[in-house]
């Protein structure tokens, strides 16, 4: 997939652990872990908003687009 979630990077920069972030954001440790380990298939805007508020960052600090090799968009 072309979208990479760099939540672990932002958490390290802000020196915040998974449990503390989970408490601030209001989502379970399991769901936050799925995001952190880049296994999520989707993320709600409300969740992204809460994470950005808790980490004092922008969505672009967490989400990154990396094109898949050999994948081209056809017109």
C-alpha positions as CSV (number, residue, x, y, z in Angstrom):
1,X,0.0,0.0,0.0
2,X,1.2,3.5,-0.8
3,X,0.2,5.1,2.6
4,X,2.7,4.8,5.5
5,X,1.7,5.7,9.0
6,X,4.5,7.2,10.9
7,X,2.8,7.3,14.3
8,X,5.7,5.6,16.1
9,X,8.0,8.4,14.8
10,X,5.8,11.2,16.1
11,X,5.3,9.3,19.4
12,X,9.1,9.1,19.8
13,X,9.6,12.8,19.0
14,X,6.9,13.7,21.6
15,X,8.2,11.2,24.1
16,X,4.8,9.7,24.7
17,X,4.0,6.0,25.2
18,X,1.2,4.0,23.7
19,X,-0.8,3.8,26.9
20,X,-0.6,7.6,27.5
21,X,-1.6,8.4,23.9
22,X,-4.5,5.9,24.1
23,X,-5.8,7.7,27.2
24,X,-5.5,11.1,25.6
25,X,-7.1,10.0,22.2
26,X,-9.8,7.8,23.7
27,X,-9.2,4.7,21.5
28,X,-8.1,1.2,22.6
29,X,-4.5,0.1,22.9
30,X,-5.3,-2.6,20.4
31,X,-6.5,-0.1,17.7
32,X,-3.7,2.3,18.4
33,X,-1.2,-0.5,18.1
34,X,-2.7,-1.4,14.7
35,X,-2.1,2.2,13.5
36,X,1.3,2.4,15.1
37,X,2.5,-0.9,13.4
38,X,1.2,0.3,10.0
39,X,-1.4,-2.5,9.7
40,X,-4.5,-0.2,9.5
41,X,-6.6,-0.3,6.4
42,X,-8.4,2.9,7.2
43,X,-8.4,5.7,9.8
44,X,-11.3,7.9,10.8
45,X,-10.8,11.7,10.5
46,X,-12.0,12.0,14.1
47,X,-9.3,9.6,15.2
48,X,-6.7,11.4,13.1
49,X,-7.9,14.7,14.6
50,X,-7.6,13.4,18.1
51,X,-4.1,12.0,17.5
52,X,-2.9,15.3,16.0
53,X,-4.3,17.2,18.9
54,X,-2.6,14.9,21.4
55,X,0.7,15.0,19.6
56,X,0.5,18.6,18.5
57,X,1.2,17.8,14.9
58,X,-0.2,17.9,11.4
59,X,-1.7,14.9,9.6
60,X,1.2,15.0,7.2
61,X,3.5,14.4,10.1
62,X,1.8,11.0,10.6
63,X,0.7,10.0,7.1
64,X,3.2,9.6,4.2
65,X,2.5,8.6,0.6
66,X,5.1,6.3,-1.0
67,X,4.2,5.1,-4.5
68,X,4.2,1.3,-5.0
69,X,6.9,0.2,-7.4
70,X,5.5,-0.6,-10.9
71,X,2.2,1.1,-10.3
72,X,1.2,3.8,-12.7
73,X,-2.0,5.7,-13.0
74,X,-3.6,5.2,-16.4
75,X,-5.6,8.1,-18.1
